[in-house]
């Protein structure tokens, strides 16, 4: 469980790397995207109603509303830092003992991400954009405290699909 830095005072150690990231990637969506998603949404709602699965239809409508509201807001700027004792994401502090491992997917210009696996069932992965930072010194520092998962050679499927369909 991460510590909330607004509520708890804890020694963080020296900050080794620090940068600002967006809370989520905001995609530019054109009219065709909205028309296509609208057609898919209407078709799924119609299917739910025709198959008497009203809960499914309601979930699709709510998903569309949430997606629209999400699209109308600007993503927040979040501070990210790697310290001698853990990582800071916004106001959340994760000790290295709370992290299982890390890995990097670096295929510029599409993907430049740092991933951390958490010891948490509900939220099991943190994705941090590397922006224009050189991943080699960051990797060298993190391997002192965490195991690098060398089996992860590709971006997770959920991230690829989200980027492909411009959903996150």
C-alpha positions as CSV (number, residue, x, y, z in Angstrom):
1,X,0.0,0.0,0.0
2,X,1.6,3.3,-1.0
3,X,2.1,6.0,1.5
4,X,0.2,9.3,0.9
5,X,2.9,12.0,1.2
6,X,0.2,14.6,2.0
7,X,-0.6,12.8,5.3
8,X,2.5,11.0,6.4
9,X,6.1,12.2,6.9
10,X,8.6,9.6,5.8
11,X,12.3,9.7,4.9
12,X,12.5,9.5,1.1
13,X,16.2,9.7,0.7
14,X,17.9,11.7,-2.0
15,X,16.0,12.2,-5.3
16,X,18.1,10.6,-8.1
17,X,15.7,11.2,-11.1
18,X,12.7,13.4,-11.3
19,X,10.4,14.6,-14.1
20,X,6.8,15.6,-14.7
21,X,4.4,13.4,-16.6
22,X,0.8,13.6,-17.7
23,X,-1.8,11.7,-15.6
24,X,-2.7,9.9,-18.9
25,X,-2.0,10.3,-22.5
26,X,-4.6,12.5,-24.2
27,X,-5.2,11.5,-27.8
28,X,-6.4,13.9,-30.5
29,X,-9.5,12.3,-31.8
30,X,-11.1,13.4,-35.1
31,X,-14.7,13.2,-36.1
32,X,-14.3,9.8,-37.7
33,X,-13.2,8.3,-34.4
34,X,-16.3,9.7,-32.6
35,X,-18.6,8.5,-35.5
36,X,-17.0,5.0,-35.4
37,X,-17.2,4.6,-31.7
38,X,-20.8,6.0,-31.7
39,X,-21.8,3.3,-34.3
40,X,-20.1,0.6,-32.2
41,X,-21.8,1.9,-29.0
42,X,-25.2,2.1,-30.6
43,X,-24.8,-1.4,-32.0
44,X,-23.7,-2.8,-28.6
45,X,-26.7,-1.1,-26.8
46,X,-29.1,-2.4,-29.5
47,X,-27.6,-5.9,-29.0
48,X,-28.1,-5.6,-25.2
49,X,-31.7,-4.5,-25.6
50,X,-32.6,-7.1,-28.2
51,X,-31.1,-9.9,-26.1
52,X,-32.8,-8.6,-23.0
53,X,-29.4,-7.9,-21.4
54,X,-30.3,-4.5,-20.0
55,X,-27.4,-4.4,-17.6
56,X,-25.0,-4.8,-20.6
57,X,-26.7,-1.9,-22.4
58,X,-26.6,0.3,-19.3
59,X,-22.8,-0.5,-18.9
60,X,-22.2,0.5,-22.5
61,X,-24.1,3.8,-22.1
62,X,-22.2,4.5,-18.9
63,X,-18.9,3.7,-20.6
64,X,-19.7,6.2,-23.3
65,X,-20.6,8.9,-20.8
66,X,-17.4,8.3,-18.8
67,X,-15.3,8.3,-22.0
68,X,-16.9,11.6,-23.1
69,X,-16.3,13.2,-19.7
70,X,-12.8,11.9,-19.6
71,X,-12.1,13.4,-23.1
72,X,-13.3,16.9,-22.1
73,X,-10.8,17.3,-19.3
74,X,-7.1,18.0,-19.5
75,X,-4.8,15.4,-17.8
76,X,-3.2,16.6,-14.6
77,X,0.5,17.1,-14.4
78,X,2.0,14.5,-12.0
79,X,5.5,14.6,-10.5
80,X,7.5,11.4,-10.7
81,X,10.7,10.7,-8.9
82,X,13.1,7.9,-8.2
83,X,14.7,8.2,-4.8
84,X,17.2,6.1,-2.9
85,X,14.4,4.3,-1.1
86,X,11.6,4.1,-3.6
87,X,9.5,5.9,-6.2
88,X,7.1,8.8,-6.0
89,X,4.1,9.1,-8.3
90,X,2.2,12.3,-7.5
91,X,1.5,12.1,-3.8
92,X,2.0,8.4,-3.6
93,X,5.3,6.9,-2.3
94,X,6.1,3.3,-3.1
95,X,9.1,1.7,-1.2
96,X,11.2,-0.6,-3.3
97,X,10.0,-3.4,-1.0
98,X,6.4,-2.8,-2.3
99,X,7.6,-3.3,-5.9
100,X,8.2,-6.7,-7.3
101,X,10.2,-5.8,-10.4
102,X,10.5,-3.3,-13.2
103,X,11.0,-3.4,-17.0
104,X,11.4,-0.9,-19.8
105,X,9.9,-0.9,-23.3
106,X,11.9,1.5,-25.4
107,X,10.9,1.6,-29.1
108,X,10.9,5.3,-30.0
109,X,9.0,7.2,-31.1
110,X,5.9,5.1,-30.3
111,X,6.7,3.6,-26.9
112,X,9.2,4.8,-24.3
113,X,7.8,3.5,-21.0
114,X,9.1,2.3,-17.6
115,X,6.9,-0.3,-15.9
116,X,6.8,-1.3,-12.2
117,X,5.0,-4.5,-11.0
118,X,3.3,-3.8,-7.6
119,X,2.7,-6.3,-4.8
120,X,-1.0,-5.4,-5.1
121,X,-3.8,-7.5,-6.6
122,X,-6.1,-4.6,-7.5
123,X,-3.5,-2.4,-9.1
124,X,-0.7,-4.6,-10.3
125,X,1.3,-2.3,-12.7
126,X,2.5,1.3,-12.9
127,X,3.3,2.7,-16.3
128,X,5.6,5.8,-16.4
129,X,6.5,7.5,-19.6
130,X,10.2,8.0,-20.0
131,X,9.7,11.0,-22.3
132,X,13.1,12.0,-23.7
133,X,15.2,10.6,-20.8
134,X,18.0,8.1,-21.6
135,X,16.8,4.7,-20.2
136,X,20.3,3.3,-19.6
137,X,21.3,5.2,-16.4
138,X,17.7,4.8,-15.0
139,X,18.0,1.0,-15.6
140,X,21.4,0.9,-14.0
141,X,20.2,2.7,-10.9
142,X,17.0,0.6,-10.5
143,X,18.8,-2.7,-10.9
144,X,20.6,-2.0,-7.6
145,X,17.2,-2.2,-5.8
146,X,14.8,-4.2,-8.0
147,X,15.0,-7.2,-10.3
148,X,14.6,-6.3,-14.0
149,X,12.0,-8.5,-15.7
150,X,13.8,-9.4,-18.9
151,X,11.0,-11.6,-20.1
152,X,8.9,-8.5,-20.9
153,X,9.9,-7.6,-24.4
154,X,6.8,-6.0,-25.6
155,X,4.3,-3.4,-24.4
156,X,1.4,-5.0,-22.5
157,X,-1.6,-5.9,-24.7
158,X,-4.0,-3.6,-22.8
159,X,-1.6,-0.6,-23.4
160,X,-1.2,-1.4,-27.1
161,X,-5.0,-1.7,-27.6
162,X,-5.6,1.5,-25.6
163,X,-3.1,3.3,-27.8
164,X,-4.5,1.8,-31.0
165,X,-8.1,2.7,-30.2
166,X,-7.1,5.9,-28.5
167,X,-8.9,4.9,-25.3
168,X,-6.5,6.0,-22.5
